[in-house]
Each structure stands twice: as structure tokens, then as C-alpha cells.
Amino acid sequence: MKLWLDGGLQDMESARVSVFDHGLTVGDGIFETVKAVHGRPFALTRHLDRLTRSARGLGLPDPDLDEVRRACAAVVEANPMPLGRLRITYTGGHGPLGSDRGDHGPTLVVALGETTRRPDTTAVITVPWTRNERGALTGLKTTSYAENVVALARAREQGASEALFGNTVGQLCEGTGSNVFVVLDGEIHTPPLASGCLAGITRALAVEWTGAKETDLPLDVLERADEVFLTSTLRDVQAVHRVDDRELPGAPGPATAKAMRIFDERSGDDLDP
């Protein structure tokens, strides 16, 4: 396995990042996960646009997108596989053992791991912790992911693949690594970005392609929604058959099944929509 580090391809076994890298010591970094289908990244332009937005939000220098594209192309060519998780990580670089940044410049790592297609349906839980819709990192895809690690571990303990958060005012927000949609009276709704959720790439495409409405939704909408589904880079559109102890029989329901079909067709027609 080869990955991109310090401007070129390196063997996974020998590639090294400093133990003083700010991404490690204080979580000062951002990342993107891109689906790679037979060596071709999906929606890479949108992902790189968000990478730049996250860098600016964190106060990091704009990433060199030409280098990132070269890195992605080199990594997928060096590691052929039918379906891969292409991970772009961009950190504050070598720095002091505190929150102040150093002056060594950022670190860029691009790596690829093999994955498989997700099941058509899954189970989710809700968790008691909240997303802060007014925080400094709201809407940024940062490496400060420990909150998601804790929530996802609880989901796994309860036989689920995802945990859903509300925000500080009791509205439905997002999952640990996904956006959430609900179907009410045949209409598809998803929380707006003002709820504190990440501006998911798959979320945006699903909204564009299905006509879903961005709606403020109370967290307890999950107790009465006719259908629930998730979107993310590696899930695409995935139906939910259980929320906590509530079963949603027949998942995927008609609206979700249509959304899944539309997404498969449209994403298959254009790999960089």
C-alpha cells in the first residue's frame, strides 16, 4: 500500500508524520473522505471545495488543490481496488505542545483503503450529547472527531451503525459521519445547515436530485417519521429500519427507495457532479 506524504508517494510501512504534528497533538486539522470507484474519485471537485472552506474556517493556509489532485490520482493508481475510501488529511503541521501553531507549514496525507458497498438498510440510535450549532468548528470537517468516536461506539454496542445528534435547542442535527433525512406525508426533509450539521456532499446532491426540503425538525420527529434515511460518501443513500427501539417495517419505504434509485442513476452518469 502506498500513500502520499511530503510531496510524493511513500510506502505505508515507512511513511512517518512527526509526533509533534498539530493534527496529532491538538486535533488541528481537516479531512475529506472521497469514494473511489475503480480508481475514479466521486465528486472530487465538491470535496476539494469543502476542504478549502474547512481550512479557511480553521485558519489554515489554503491547500494546494493541484497537489491534492495529483496526490489523489497517484494514490488510486498505485492501489487498484473496486471500491475505496480515499482519505485526504491536511493538518497544521509540526508545532509546539500547545494550541499555538508552529511555522513549519501544513502536512498533507492522502491514503486509500478498500471498502465494500453498504447494506441497503441499517439501524441507528439517538444519543444524549448535543451538537453545538454555534461553535467555532460548526460546519467544518475537522480531525477533532473524538466526540463521534464515543457516540459511534455506543451505537455499535446497541447493534446500530450510526448515532444521531440533536443540537443545543433540541432540533435534529446529524449523525457522527452522515446526514439524516426524514419522510413526512410523502415529503422528504433534512435539517438545514443552521442546525449545525455538516454540509455533506452526498446530502447536497440528494437535496438537488430529490427536491428534499431543508426544514427545522425537532429531535422527536424520529418517533413519528414515515421513513428515515442517511446520506454520506460511503453510504450514498441508506434506509433506516430501526431508530432506537422503534422499528420501521418495510424499509426502504417508497420515498427512500426512489431517492436511492435516483442517486445511483445520477451518480453513475457523472462522477464529478
N, C-alpha and C positions, 0 to 999 in steps of 0.2 A: 504494500500500500504506500502510495506517495502522496504527499501534501505540499501545499505552497506555504513557504515561510521565508522571510528575509529576502524577498525578490525572486525566488526560484523554487523549483521542485526539490524536495528532500525526502529521504526515506523516513517512514513513520518511526522506526526504531531509533534513529539518530537525531531527529528534529528536536530542538530544545528551545523553550522560552524561558527567560530569566525568572528566577524565583522572586525578583523584585518588580515584576511586571505589574502595573497598576490594575490590570484586569484580574489578577490573582489576589493581590493584597487587599484591595478595597472594592472590587467589582466595577471598576471604572472602564466600562467597555460596552460595545453594542454588537449585535449579530443579526444575521439573516439565515433562515433555513429555506433552501430552494429545492423543489422537486426536480430530479434529473431523470428523464425517461429515455432509455437507450442512448445515453450520452448527450442529451439535449436538455438544457435547463428550461423550466417553465416559468414564464412571466418574469424573466430576469430583469428587464428594464424597470418594472414596478418595484421589485425588491431593491434594486440599487438606488432608486429614488428615495425609498424609505430609509435605506442605510444612511444616505446623506442627511435626511431630516433628523434622524436619531443622533447623528454625530453633531449636528448644529445644536440640537436641544441639550446635549451633554457638554457642549463647549469644546468638542474635539475638532481638529482640523478636518476639512472636507476630505473624504477618502479619494484617492486617485482612481476614478472609476475605470479608466483604461487599463490600469494594472489589475484591478479586481476582475475585469472581464478576461484578461489574459490568464489570470490565475485560475478562474473557473474553467476556462477551456482546456488548460493544461492538465488540471486535476481530473476532469471527467475523461479526457483522452487517455490518461495514464492508468485509470482504474475502470475499465469497462464493466458495466453491470446493467441489467434490465431496468431496475428502479433504484434510485439512490437518493440519499439525504445529503445535499450539498450545503455545507455549513461555512458561512463567511463570518469570521470573528475579527473585530477591529477594536483595539484597546488603547488606553492612554500611554502604553509603553512603559519602559523602565522608569521607576520613580521612587521617591522616599517612602519610608514605612509610616505613612500618614496620608491624609486626604489631599495635601498639596501635590500637584503634578511635577514631574521632572521635565528636563529639556531634551531628552533623547529622541523624542518623536514617537509616533504611534507604532503599534505592532499589527501586522495583518497576517492572519492564518486562514487558509481555505483548505478544507478537508472534505472527504466523501465517504459515506458509509452506506452499505447495502441495506435495503428495507424491503418490505412486502406490502401489497395492497391491503388496506384496512378492511375489516368486516363491514357489511352494509349497515348493521345496527350495533349500538353499544349501550351501556348503562353509565349514568352519571350520578353524582351526589352533589348536594349543596354543602357549603362549609360555613362555619360561624365567623370567619375572618372577612374583612372587607377590602375592597379596592378603594384607594384614595383618589377620587376624581379631580382633586385639586393639588396633587403632589408635584414635586419638581420633576419626577420621572414619568408622569402620566402621559401615555400615548407614545412613549419611546420604547424601543425593543432593546433593552439593556441586558447585560450579563448578570445583573443583580436579581437572580432567579430563585433565591433560597425560599422565598415565600411560596413559589409554585412547587418546589420540591416537596415541601411539607404537606401542602394540600393534595398533591398528586399521590403521595404515599398513603394518605388517609383514604383516598378513592380506591387505591389498589387493595387496601385492607378490607374494603366493603364490596369487592367484586366489581368495581367500576373502572373505566378507563379515563375518566375526566372528572374534575371538580369545578363547580360553578360558584362564582363570587357575586354577591351584591356589592353595592358601593356604600358610602357613608350615609346616604339618605334613603337606603332601603330599596334602591332600584336594581333590577337585574343588570349585570355588567358583562362578564365574560368568563371563560374557562382559564385554566392555567396556561394553555397553549392553543386556545381555539376561541372563535366567536360563536355565539349562540343565537339561534333563530327560533321563533315560536309561530305556530299557525293558529289563528283565532277566526272562527267563522269563515274559513277558506282563504283568509288573507295572511300573507307572510310578513312578520315583523321582526326587527332586530334592534337592540339598543343603539342609540346614537353615540357618536364619538364623545359627546359631552358627558356621557355616563362614566367615562374613564377607561373605556375599553381600548385595546389596540386597534389601529386602523389596519385590520387584516387584509392581505392581498386577496385571498380567496373570498373573504367577506365582501370586499368591494365588487369583485366580479359577480358574485351571487346576487348582490343588490341590483347591479346593472342588468344582468341577464334574466332575472325572475321578476323584477319590479317590486321587490320587497320594500316595505316601508320602515324608515328609521323612527322608532317610537319609544318614548319613555315608558318603561314597563316595571311594575312592582315585582319584587323577587317572587312573590307568591303566585305570579302568573303561571309558574311551572306546575302549580297544583291543578290548574284548570285548562291549560292549553290543549287543543285537539291533537297537535303534533309538535314535536321538538326536534331540531336537528343542529348539528355542529358543522362549522367550516374551519379548515386550516390547510396549510400547504400539503401535508401528507394525508389528511383525512378527506380532502376535497369536500364533498357534501356527504355527511354521515348521519343517518337517522338515529334517534334515541328511543330505545324500547323500555327504559326504566329511569325514573328520576327519584332518587331516594327509595322509598317503599312503594311509589306509585308506578304501576305497570301501564304502558301504553300499547295495548294489543294491536296487532296488525301493522306495526311499524316495519317498513316505512309507509306512512299514510299517503294518500293521493297527492297532496301538495308537495310533500318531501320527495316522493318518487319522481314527480315531474321535475323538481329542482335538480335532482341527481342526474336525470337524463339530459336536461339542458346543459348542465355543467360538463358532463362527459363529452357531449357533442361539440360544444363551443370550444372547450379547451383542446380537443383533438384537432380542430380545424386551424387553430392559431396557437403556437407555442409561446408567443410573446405578445399577448393581447394588451 
